[in-house]
Amino acid sequence: MKFLKMVLKDTSFKDLCDAMEEQDYEKAFRAVHTLKGVLLNLGLTVQGRYAAALTEALRGRQENEEIKPLFTQLVSSYGEMCSAIKELAETSETGGIQNG
């Protein structure tokens, strides 16, 4: 659990979102490449695969038709993962399963 909570503190995802908003594909590539490594090193393979696909789409560092749908998919999956990690962390801190 300690290592999973580290992903919540990692800034790569925020950096990626900022870069995508700015349409800075060089910065986006670096951020998603870092994020991919973090996710895969923690065994978060589903999100890691999404990050890997986006990394490849951004490799040319310019806009293309693959980027937006891959980014949307990663954002959704990453959000679900973070919610699950937070719920697990709360459960482990209280020593059991929470109702409600």
The first five atom37 places (N, CA, C, CB, O) and aatype in JSON, in Angstrom:
{
  "aatype": [12, 11, 13, 10, 11, 12, 19, 10, 11, 3, 16, 15, 13, 11, 3, 10, 4, 3, 0, 12, 6, 6, 5, 3, 18, 6, 11, 0, 13, 1, 0, 19, 8, 16, 10, 11, 7, 19, 10, 10, 2, 10, 7, 10, 16, 19, 5, 7, 1, 18, 0, 0, 0, 10, 16, 6, 0, 10, 1, 7, 1, 5, 6, 2, 6, 6, 9, 11, 14, 10, 13, 16, 5, 10, 19, 15, 15, 18, 7, 6, 12, 4, 15, 0, 9, 11, 6, 10, 0, 6, 16, 15, 6, 16, 7, 7, 9, 5, 2, 7],
  "atom_mask": [
    [1, 1, 1, 1, 1],
    [1, 1, 1, 1, 1],
    [1, 1, 1, 1, 1],
    [1, 1, 1, 1, 1],
    [1, 1, 1, 1, 1],
    [1, 1, 1, 1, 1],
    [1, 1, 1, 1, 1],
    [1, 1, 1, 1, 1],
    [1, 1, 1, 1, 1],
    [1, 1, 1, 1, 1],
    [1, 1, 1, 1, 1],
    [1, 1, 1, 1, 1],
    [1, 1, 1, 1, 1],
    [1, 1, 1, 1, 1],
    [1, 1, 1, 1, 1],
    [1, 1, 1, 1, 1],
    [1, 1, 1, 1, 1],
    [1, 1, 1, 1, 1],
    [1, 1, 1, 1, 1],
    [1, 1, 1, 1, 1],
    [1, 1, 1, 1, 1],
    [1, 1, 1, 1, 1],
    [1, 1, 1, 1, 1],
    [1, 1, 1, 1, 1],
    [1, 1, 1, 1, 1],
    [1, 1, 1, 1, 1],
    [1, 1, 1, 1, 1],
    [1, 1, 1, 1, 1],
    [1, 1, 1, 1, 1],
    [1, 1, 1, 1, 1],
    [1, 1, 1, 1, 1],
    [1, 1, 1, 1, 1],
    [1, 1, 1, 1, 1],
    [1, 1, 1, 1, 1],
    [1, 1, 1, 1, 1],
    [1, 1, 1, 1, 1],
    [1, 1, 1, 0, 1],
    [1, 1, 1, 1, 1],
    [1, 1, 1, 1, 1],
    [1, 1, 1, 1, 1],
    [1, 1, 1, 1, 1],
    [1, 1, 1, 1, 1],
    [1, 1, 1, 0, 1],
    [1, 1, 1, 1, 1],
    [1, 1, 1, 1, 1],
    [1, 1, 1, 1, 1],
    [1, 1, 1, 1, 1],
    [1, 1, 1, 0, 1],
    [1, 1, 1, 1, 1],
    [1, 1, 1, 1, 1],
    [1, 1, 1, 1, 1],
    [1, 1, 1, 1, 1],
    [1, 1, 1, 1, 1],
    [1, 1, 1, 1, 1],
    [1, 1, 1, 1, 1],
    [1, 1, 1, 1, 1],
    [1, 1, 1, 1, 1],
    [1, 1, 1, 1, 1],
    [1, 1, 1, 1, 1],
    [1, 1, 1, 0, 1],
    [1, 1, 1, 1, 1],
    [1, 1, 1, 1, 1],
    [1, 1, 1, 1, 1],
    [1, 1, 1, 1, 1],
    [1, 1, 1, 1, 1],
    [1, 1, 1, 1, 1],
    [1, 1, 1, 1, 1],
    [1, 1, 1, 1, 1],
    [1, 1, 1, 1, 1],
    [1, 1, 1, 1, 1],
    [1, 1, 1, 1, 1],
    [1, 1, 1, 1, 1],
    [1, 1, 1, 1, 1],
    [1, 1, 1, 1, 1],
    [1, 1, 1, 1, 1],
    [1, 1, 1, 1, 1],
    [1, 1, 1, 1, 1],
    [1, 1, 1, 1, 1],
    [1, 1, 1, 0, 1],
    [1, 1, 1, 1, 1],
    [1, 1, 1, 1, 1],
    [1, 1, 1, 1, 1],
    [1, 1, 1, 1, 1],
    [1, 1, 1, 1, 1],
    [1, 1, 1, 1, 1],
    [1, 1, 1, 1, 1],
    [1, 1, 1, 1, 1],
    [1, 1, 1, 1, 1],
    [1, 1, 1, 1, 1],
    [1, 1, 1, 1, 1],
    [1, 1, 1, 1, 1],
    [1, 1, 1, 1, 1],
    [1, 1, 1, 1, 1],
    [1, 1, 1, 1, 1],
    [1, 1, 1, 0, 1],
    [1, 1, 1, 0, 1],
    [1, 1, 1, 1, 1],
    [1, 1, 1, 1, 1],
    [1, 1, 1, 1, 1],
    [1, 1, 1, 0, 1]
  ],
  "atom_positions": [
    [[0.83, -1.19, 0.0], [0.0, 0.0, 0.0], [0.88, 1.26, 0.0], [-0.94, 0.0, 1.22], [0.54, 2.25, -0.65]],
    [[1.98, 1.21, 0.72], [2.88, 2.37, 0.81], [3.31, 2.83, -0.58], [4.11, 2.03, 1.67], [3.34, 4.02, -0.86]],
    [[3.65, 1.87, -1.43], [4.14, 2.23, -2.76], [3.0, 2.71, -3.66], [4.83, 1.04, -3.4], [3.2, 3.61, -4.47]],
    [[1.83, 2.11, -3.52], [0.69, 2.56, -4.32], [0.33, 4.0, -3.99], [-0.52, 1.65, -4.08], [-0.03, 4.77, -4.88]],
    [[0.42, 4.37, -2.7], [0.1, 5.75, -2.32], [1.09, 6.74, -2.92], [0.1, 5.88, -0.8], [0.78, 7.92, -3.07]],
    [[2.29, 6.26, -3.27], [3.28, 7.15, -3.88], [2.81, 7.66, -5.24], [4.62, 6.42, -4.03], [3.16, 8.78, -5.63]],
    [[2.03, 6.86, -5.95], [1.54, 7.29, -7.26], [0.65, 8.52, -7.12], [0.78, 6.14, -7.95], [0.57, 9.34, -8.03]],
    [[-0.02, 8.64, -5.99], [-0.89, 9.8, -5.77], [-0.08, 11.09, -5.59], [-1.77, 9.58, -4.54], [-0.6, 12.18, -5.82]],
    [[1.18, 10.96, -5.2], [2.03, 12.12, -4.99], [2.89, 12.45, -6.2], [2.91, 11.9, -3.8], [3.48, 13.53, -6.27]],
    [[2.96, 11.52, -7.15], [3.77, 11.73, -8.35], [3.15, 12.85, -9.2], [3.88, 10.41, -9.17], [1.93, 12.91, -9.36]],
    [[3.98, 13.73, -9.74], [3.48, 14.88, -10.5], [3.4, 14.64, -12.0], [4.35, 16.06, -10.24], [2.99, 15.53, -12.75]],
    [[3.79, 13.46, -12.46], [3.83, 13.2, -13.9], [2.47, 13.37, -14.56], [4.34, 11.79, -14.16], [2.37, 13.92, -15.66]],
    [[1.41, 12.9, -13.9], [0.08, 13.01, -14.5], [-0.34, 14.47, -14.61], [-0.94, 12.22, -13.67], [-0.88, 14.88, -15.64]],
    [[-0.12, 15.24, -13.57], [-0.45, 16.67, -13.63], [0.37, 17.37, -14.71], [-0.2, 17.34, -12.25], [-0.15, 18.21, -15.45]],
    [[1.65, 17.03, -14.79], [2.51, 17.6, -15.83], [1.98, 17.27, -17.22], [3.96, 17.09, -15.67], [1.99, 18.12, -18.11]],
    [[1.52, 16.04, -17.39], [0.95, 15.62, -18.67], [-0.3, 16.43, -18.99], [0.62, 14.12, -18.65], [-0.45, 16.93, -20.11]],
    [[-1.19, 16.56, -18.03], [-2.42, 17.32, -18.24], [-2.13, 18.78, -18.59], [-3.31, 17.26, -17.01], [-2.76, 19.35, -19.48]],
    [[-1.18, 19.37, -17.87], [-0.8, 20.76, -18.15], [-0.24, 20.89, -19.57], [0.24, 21.25, -17.13], [-0.59, 21.81, -20.3]],
    [[0.61, 19.95, -19.95], [1.23, 20.0, -21.28], [0.19, 19.81, -22.38], [2.31, 18.92, -21.4], [0.26, 20.46, -23.42]],
    [[-0.76, 18.93, -22.14], [-1.81, 18.72, -23.15], [-2.68, 19.96, -23.3], [-2.68, 17.5, -22.78], [-3.07, 20.33, -24.4]],
    [[-2.97, 20.61, -22.18], [-3.76, 21.84, -22.24], [-3.01, 22.92, -23.02], [-4.08, 22.34, -20.82], [-3.62, 23.7, -23.75]],
    [[-1.7, 22.96, -22.86], [-0.86, 23.94, -23.55], [-0.49, 23.5, -24.97], [0.41, 24.19, -22.75], [0.13, 24.25, -25.71]],
    [[-0.88, 22.28, -25.34], [-0.5, 21.66, -26.61], [1.02, 21.64, -26.79], [-1.16, 22.4, -27.78], [1.54, 21.83, -27.89]],
    [[1.71, 21.41, -25.68], [3.17, 21.28, -25.68], [3.48, 19.8, -25.73], [3.83, 21.97, -24.4], [3.59, 19.14, -24.7]],
    [[3.63, 19.26, -26.94], [3.75, 17.83, -27.12], [5.12, 17.29, -26.71], [3.48, 17.47, -28.55], [5.25, 16.1, -26.42]],
    [[6.12, 18.11, -26.68], [7.43, 17.7, -26.16], [7.33, 17.46, -24.66], [8.51, 18.79, -26.46], [7.76, 16.42, -24.15]],
    [[6.75, 18.41, -23.96], [6.56, 18.27, -22.51], [5.6, 17.12, -22.2], [6.02, 19.59, -21.91], [5.81, 16.38, -21.24]],
    [[4.57, 16.97, -23.01], [3.6, 15.88, -22.81], [4.28, 14.52, -22.98], [2.42, 16.02, -23.8], [4.03, 13.59, -22.22]],
    [[5.14, 14.42, -24.0], [5.86, 13.16, -24.22], [6.72, 12.81, -23.01], [6.73, 13.27, -25.49], [6.7, 11.67, -22.54]],
    [[7.47, 13.77, -22.52], [8.33, 13.5, -21.35], [7.51, 13.1, -20.14], [9.19, 14.74, -21.02], [7.87, 12.17, -19.41]],
    [[6.4, 13.79, -19.91], [5.57, 13.5, -18.74], [4.93, 12.12, -18.83], [4.48, 14.56, -18.6], [4.94, 11.37, -17.85]],
    [[4.39, 11.77, -19.98], [3.72, 10.47, -20.1], [4.74, 9.34, -20.11], [2.86, 10.41, -21.38], [4.45, 8.24, -19.65]],
    [[5.93, 9.6, -20.62], [6.98, 8.58, -20.58], [7.37, 8.29, -19.13], [8.23, 9.04, -21.39], [7.55, 7.13, -18.75]],
    [[7.5, 9.34, -18.33], [7.8, 9.17, -16.9], [6.65, 8.46, -16.2], [8.06, 10.54, -16.24], [6.87, 7.54, -15.42]],
    [[5.43, 8.88, -16.48], [4.25, 8.27, -15.88], [4.17, 6.79, -16.22], [2.97, 8.99, -16.35], [3.86, 5.96, -15.36]],
    [[4.45, 6.45, -17.47], [4.45, 5.04, -17.88], [5.4, 4.23, -17.02], [4.84, 4.92, -19.37], [5.05, 3.14, -16.56]],
    [[6.59, 4.73, -16.79], [7.57, 4.03, -15.96], [7.09, 3.85, -14.54], [0.0, 0.0, 0.0], [7.25, 2.77, -13.96]],
    [[6.51, 4.89, -13.97], [5.99, 4.81, -12.6], [4.91, 3.74, -12.51], [5.43, 6.19, -12.14], [4.95, 2.89, -11.62]],
    [[3.97, 3.79, -13.42], [2.85, 2.86, -13.4], [3.3, 1.41, -13.57], [1.85, 3.22, -14.48], [2.88, 0.53, -12.83]],
    [[4.17, 1.18, -14.55], [4.61, -0.19, -14.81], [5.5, -0.71, -13.68], [5.36, -0.26, -16.13], [5.43, -1.9, -13.36]],
    [[6.31, 0.14, -13.1], [7.14, -0.29, -11.97], [6.31, -0.67, -10.75], [8.12, 0.81, -11.6], [6.75, -1.48, -9.94]],
    [[5.12, -0.09, -10.63], [4.23, -0.41, -9.52], [3.28, -1.56, -9.86], [3.43, 0.82, -9.11], [2.45, -1.95, -9.04]],
    [[3.41, -2.1, -11.06], [2.55, -3.2, -11.47], [1.16, -2.78, -11.89], [0.0, 0.0, 0.0], [0.25, -3.61, -11.95]],
    [[0.98, -1.51, -12.18], [-0.33, -1.0, -12.61], [-0.39, -1.09, -14.13], [-0.56, 0.49, -12.12], [-0.31, -0.09, -14.84]],
    [[-0.52, -2.33, -14.62], [-0.33, -2.6, -16.03], [-1.4, -2.02, -16.95], [-0.25, -4.06, -16.24], [-1.09, -1.62, -18.07]],
    [[-2.64, -1.97, -16.5], [-3.69, -1.42, -17.36], [-3.39, 0.04, -17.67], [-5.09, -1.55, -16.69], [-3.36, 0.45, -18.83]],
    [[-3.17, 0.83, -16.62], [-2.85, 2.24, -16.82], [-1.5, 2.39, -17.52], [-2.86, 3.0, -15.47], [-1.3, 3.31, -18.32]],
    [[-0.57, 1.51, -17.21], [0.74, 1.54, -17.87], [0.63, 1.33, -19.36], [0.0, 0.0, 0.0], [1.34, 1.97, -20.14]],
    [[-0.26, 0.43, -19.78], [-0.46, 0.2, -21.22], [-1.07, 1.42, -21.89], [-1.36, -1.02, -21.45], [-0.69, 1.78, -23.0]],
    [[-2.02, 2.07, -21.2], [-2.6, 3.3, -21.76], [-1.52, 4.37, -21.9], [-3.75, 3.8, -20.87], [-1.46, 5.07, -22.91]],
    [[-0.69, 4.49, -20.89], [0.4, 5.47, -20.94], [1.4, 5.12, -22.04], [1.12, 5.55, -19.57], [1.91, 6.0, -22.72]],
    [[1.67, 3.84, -22.21], [2.6, 3.4, -23.27], [2.04, 3.75, -24.65], [2.86, 1.88, -23.17], [2.78, 4.22, -25.52]],
    [[0.76, 3.52, -24.85], [0.14, 3.84, -26.14], [0.2, 5.34, -26.41], [-1.32, 3.36, -26.17], [0.49, 5.76, -27.53]],
    [[-0.07, 6.15, -25.38], [0.01, 7.6, -25.54], [1.44, 8.05, -25.77], [-0.58, 8.31, -24.31], [1.69, 8.97, -26.55]],
    [[2.38, 7.4, -25.1], [3.8, 7.72, -25.32], [4.15, 7.55, -26.79], [4.7, 6.82, -24.44], [4.81, 8.4, -27.38]],
    [[3.72, 6.44, -27.37], [4.02, 6.19, -28.79], [3.34, 7.2, -29.69], [3.6, 4.77, -29.18], [3.93, 7.65, -30.68]],
    [[2.1, 7.57, -29.37], [1.39, 8.57, -30.18], [2.07, 9.93, -30.1], [-0.07, 8.7, -29.71], [2.04, 10.7, -31.06]],
    [[2.7, 10.22, -28.97], [3.37, 11.52, -28.77], [4.84, 11.5, -29.2], [3.28, 11.93, -27.32], [5.51, 12.54, -29.17]],
    [[5.34, 10.35, -29.59], [6.76, 10.23, -29.9], [7.21, 11.24, -30.97], [7.07, 8.81, -30.37], [8.35, 11.72, -30.92]],
    [[6.34, 11.56, -31.91], [6.67, 12.55, -32.94], [6.61, 13.98, -32.46], [0.0, 0.0, 0.0], [6.96, 14.9, -33.2]],
    [[6.18, 14.18, -31.23], [6.1, 15.51, -30.6], [5.27, 16.51, -31.4], [7.48, 16.06, -30.39], [5.54, 17.71, -31.38]],
    [[4.27, 16.0, -32.11], [3.35, 16.88, -32.81], [1.95, 16.28, -32.8], [3.82, 17.13, -34.25], [1.77, 15.07, -32.63]],
    [[0.98, 17.13, -32.98], [-0.41, 16.7, -32.9], [-0.71, 15.66, -33.96], [-1.35, 17.89, -33.04], [-0.26, 15.77, -35.1]],
    [[-1.5, 14.65, -33.57], [-2.02, 13.68, -34.53], [-3.35, 13.15, -34.0], [-1.0, 12.51, -34.76], [-3.71, 13.42, -32.86]],
    [[-4.07, 12.41, -34.85], [-5.43, 11.99, -34.51], [-5.49, 10.95, -33.39], [-6.1, 11.45, -35.73], [-6.57, 10.73, -32.83]],
    [[-4.4, 10.32, -33.05], [-4.4, 9.3, -32.01], [-4.33, 9.9, -30.6], [-3.23, 8.35, -32.22], [-4.78, 9.27, -29.64]],
    [[-3.77, 11.07, -30.46], [-3.45, 11.62, -29.15], [-4.68, 11.85, -28.28], [-2.71, 12.92, -29.3], [-4.73, 11.38, -27.15]],
    [[-5.66, 12.56, -28.79], [-6.82, 12.93, -27.95], [-7.56, 11.71, -27.4], [-7.78, 13.79, -28.74], [-7.82, 11.67, -26.19]],
    [[-7.93, 10.71, -28.23], [-8.64, 9.56, -27.64], [-7.79, 8.78, -26.64], [-9.11, 8.63, -28.75], [-8.31, 8.28, -25.64]],
    [[-6.5, 8.65, -26.9], [-5.62, 7.95, -25.97], [-5.49, 8.72, -24.65], [-4.23, 7.72, -26.6], [-5.47, 8.13, -23.58]],
    [[-5.39, 10.03, -24.75], [-5.29, 10.86, -23.56], [-6.57, 10.75, -22.74], [-5.03, 12.34, -23.94], [-6.52, 10.61, -21.52]],
    [[-7.72, 10.81, -23.4], [-9.01, 10.68, -22.73], [-9.12, 9.34, -22.01], [-10.17, 10.84, -23.73], [-9.59, 9.27, -20.87]],
    [[-8.68, 8.28, -22.66], [-8.71, 6.95, -22.08], [-7.81, 6.87, -20.85], [-8.28, 5.9, -23.11], [-8.2, 6.3, -19.82]],
    [[-6.62, 7.44, -20.94], [-5.69, 7.44, -19.82], [-6.25, 8.25, -18.65], [-4.33, 8.0, -20.24], [-6.17, 7.81, -17.5]],
    [[-6.81, 9.41, -18.93], [-7.37, 10.26, -17.87], [-8.47, 9.51, -17.11], [-7.93, 11.58, -18.47], [-8.51, 9.54, -15.88]],
    [[-9.34, 8.86, -17.84], [-10.43, 8.11, -17.2], [-9.89, 6.97, -16.34], [-11.39, 7.56, -18.27], [-10.29, 6.81, -15.19]],
    [[-9.01, 6.19, -16.91], [-8.45, 5.04, -16.19], [-7.63, 5.48, -14.99], [-7.6, 4.2, -17.13], [-7.69, 4.86, -13.93]],
    [[-6.86, 6.54, -15.15], [-6.02, 7.05, -14.07], [-6.89, 7.55, -12.92], [-5.1, 8.17, -14.57], [-6.58, 7.32, -11.75]],
    [[-7.98, 8.23, -13.26], [-8.9, 8.72, -12.23], [-9.53, 7.59, -11.44], [0.0, 0.0, 0.0], [-9.63, 7.67, -10.21]],
    [[-9.95, 6.55, -12.14], [-10.53, 5.38, -11.47], [-9.49, 4.72, -10.56], [-11.06, 4.37, -12.5], [-9.81, 4.32, -9.44]],
    [[-8.25, 4.6, -11.06], [-7.18, 3.99, -10.28], [-6.91, 4.79, -9.01], [-5.91, 3.87, -11.13], [-6.77, 4.22, -7.93]],
    [[-6.83, 6.11, -9.13], [-6.56, 6.94, -7.96], [-7.67, 6.83, -6.93], [-6.38, 8.4, -8.38], [-7.41, 6.8, -5.73]],
    [[-8.92, 6.78, -7.4], [-10.05, 6.61, -6.48], [-9.94, 5.29, -5.73], [-11.39, 6.68, -7.23], [-10.18, 5.23, -4.53]],
    [[-9.58, 4.23, -6.45], [-9.45, 2.92, -5.82], [-8.3, 2.91, -4.8], [-9.21, 1.84, -6.88], [-8.43, 2.32, -3.73]],
    [[-7.19, 3.55, -5.14], [-6.05, 3.6, -4.21], [-6.43, 4.38, -2.96], [-4.82, 4.26, -4.89], [-6.1, 3.96, -1.85]],
    [[-7.13, 5.49, -3.13], [-7.56, 6.28, -1.97], [-8.5, 5.47, -1.08], [-8.25, 7.57, -2.43], [-8.39, 5.51, 0.14]],
    [[-9.42, 4.74, -1.7], [-10.35, 3.92, -0.93], [-9.61, 2.82, -0.18], [-11.42, 3.32, -1.85], [-9.89, 2.57, 0.99]],
    [[-8.67, 2.18, -0.85], [-7.86, 1.15, -0.19], [-7.06, 1.73, 0.97], [-6.92, 0.48, -1.19], [-6.95, 1.11, 2.03]],
    [[-6.5, 2.9, 0.76], [-5.71, 3.54, 1.81], [-6.57, 3.85, 3.03], [-5.05, 4.84, 1.28], [-6.15, 3.62, 4.16]],
    [[-7.76, 4.37, 2.79], [-8.67, 4.67, 3.9], [-9.06, 3.39, 4.63], [-9.93, 5.39, 3.39], [-9.12, 3.36, 5.86]],
    [[-9.33, 2.34, 3.87], [-9.71, 1.05, 4.46], [-8.59, 0.5, 5.3], [-10.09, 0.05, 3.38], [-8.81, 0.01, 6.41]],
    [[-7.36, 0.57, 4.78], [-6.23, 0.02, 5.53], [-5.93, 0.84, 6.78], [-4.98, -0.05, 4.64], [-5.46, 0.3, 7.79]],
    [[-6.2, 2.14, 6.73], [-5.96, 3.0, 7.89], [-6.98, 2.75, 9.0], [-5.99, 4.47, 7.48], [-6.67, 2.88, 10.18]],
    [[-8.21, 2.39, 8.6], [-9.24, 2.14, 9.61], [-9.26, 0.68, 10.05], [-10.61, 2.53, 9.06], [-9.96, 0.32, 10.99]],
    [[-8.49, -0.14, 9.37], [-8.36, -1.53, 9.76], [-9.46, -2.44, 9.31], [0.0, 0.0, 0.0], [-9.62, -3.54, 9.84]],
    [[-10.24, -2.01, 8.34], [-11.3, -2.89, 7.85], [-12.07, -2.27, 6.71], [0.0, 0.0, 0.0], [-11.77, -1.16, 6.27]],
    [[-13.04, -2.98, 6.26], [-13.87, -2.53, 5.14], [-14.88, -1.53, 5.66], [-14.58, -3.73, 4.43], [-15.51, -1.73, 6.7]],
    [[-15.02, -0.44, 4.91], [-15.98, 0.6, 5.3], [-17.31, 0.32, 4.63], [-15.46, 2.01, 4.93], [-17.35, -0.13, 3.48]],
    [[-18.39, 0.57, 5.33], [-19.72, 0.43, 4.76], [-20.19, 1.8, 4.3], [-20.71, -0.19, 5.78], [-19.95, 2.81, 4.96]],
    [[-20.87, 1.8, 3.14], [-21.46, 3.04, 2.67], [-20.66, 3.64, 1.68], [0.0, 0.0, 0.0], [-21.01, 4.7, 1.17]]
  ]
}
